[in-house]
Amino acid sequence: MGVLTPVAVRIGAIPWLPRLLPQIVFVDRLIQGGTAGRLTILDVAGLPNLMLTVIGRRSGLPRSTPLLCVPHGDTILIAGSYFGGPQEPLWVKNLEANPEVTVRFKGSTAPMRARLLEPEERATVWPTMLDTWPNFAKYEERTDRYIKVFELSRRQR
């Protein structure tokens, strides 16, 4: 975690933040563009993150999304929280349609496979997720939808 992580946690807890998602994504793209993809807004905040590239279920084109992540042993956990917004993030549907992904994490790119955690498994790892990003609990309160958690593991090339 970084120096700005506590600030990021406070900002992430703001109840009306989901309404600003288009602006947040815009700023994040500016940061990525200005750094040739080496930094995201999550890096600035000092949070663990990855770049998830998944094939679009309709377009068939690769779609990349920076996501907060939680390293967990040999795997990485990601949550379809979308700041607790009412809509599920688009990457979730793409991931469910095609779990074979590419992940850039800590400067390395690797082929990975995503697996949706069953509710019991999710309950087991949820405290670990909250240790990294306490606002996941607030996001659950903000939305009526079930926030899906995926486990990413390396696959053989």
N, C-alpha and C positions, 0 to 999 in steps of 0.2 A: 504494500500500500504506500501511497505517496503523501506528501505534505498537504496536497489539496483534497485528499480523499474525504476528510470530515466535512469539508465544504460541499463536495459532490453529494455526500449522503444527505446533507440538509436540503440541498436544492432538489434532489430526487424525491424528497418527502413532500414537496409542495403539492397540495391536492389538485390544483388546476393545471399542473405541468403537462398532462397528456394533451391539452389543447395546443400546446406549443411544439408538438412533435415535428410538424413540417419545418419550423424554424430551426429546431435543434439539428435535424437531418441536414438542412442547408448549411449551417455553420460547420457541421462535421465534414461535409463534402468539401468545403473551402479548406479546412485544415488538411484533409487528405490530399487535395489537389496541390496545395502549396508545399507539401512535404513528399511529393511523389508516392503517396500511399504509406509512408513510413510511420505517420502519427495519426491518431484519431482523437476525438474529444475524450474518449476513455483513457487514452495514454496521458493526456494533459491532467486528467483527474487522478491519475495514479492507480487506476483500477486494472485488474487482470482482464485481458480482452483478446479476441481473436477476430480474424476475418473469415467468415463462413462463405464459401462459394458452393451454391447448389444449382442444379439445373431447373429452370422454370418449368412448371408442370404443363403450362399451355404453350409457351413460346419455344421451349426446348433450348433456350439460351442460358448461359451461365449468369447467375445473379449473385453478387457479392454484398454482404452485409456485415458491418462491424458489430460485434456483440460482447457484452460483458460476459465473462466466463468464470467458472470455478474449477481450477485444477483439482482432480480427485484421484490420487494414485496414478495409475497409468492411463486414466481417462480424463475427459474434460466434460463438465456439466454446463448446459445452457438452458435458459428458461424463456418461454414464449410470453413474457410478461407485458411487453409494450407499455411500460409505465403504469400498468393497471388500467389501460384504456379499454373501451368496450369491444374493440375489434381485436381478433387474433392477428399477430403479425403475418404478413404474406409468406415470409420464409418458412413458417411452420407448415403450411399446406404443401409448399414445394418439397420440404424435407420429408413429409409423410409420403409424398408421391415417389420420391427418389432419395433414399437414405445414403446413397454414395455421394460423398462430398469431398471438397478440398478445403483444408484449414491452414491458414497462416497464423502461427502462434509463436511468439518470442523470436521472430525473424526466420523461422523455418516453416516451409510449406510441406504438408503431408496429405496423402489420401486417407480419408477416414470414413467410418460408417456410423450413422446415427441410429440410436435406438430409443424409442419412446419408453420412459420408465413407467411401469405399472404403479398404481396408487400406493401400494405398500412400499415399493422401492423408493418412490418419490418421498414418502414420509420419512424414510430412513436418511436420505441425503439432504432433506430440506433444512435441518439445523446447520449443516455445513454451508449451504447456500446463503443462509441468513448471516452467518459469520462474515462472509465476504461482502454481502450487500444486504444490510438489514431492511432496506426498503421493499424487498420482495414481500415481506409481511404486509406492508401498507398497500402494495399493489393488489394483493389478494383481497383486502378489505374494499378497495375501490371498485372492483369488478364482480360481476355475477358469473363470469366464465371461469372455468377450471384452467389454471395456468399450467401448461404442459412443461415437463422437464425432459430433456434429451441427454443421453450419454453418448459422447463421441469417443470412438476407439480407433486406433490405427488399423488399417487394412493392408494386406499385402498388395503390392503393385501389380 
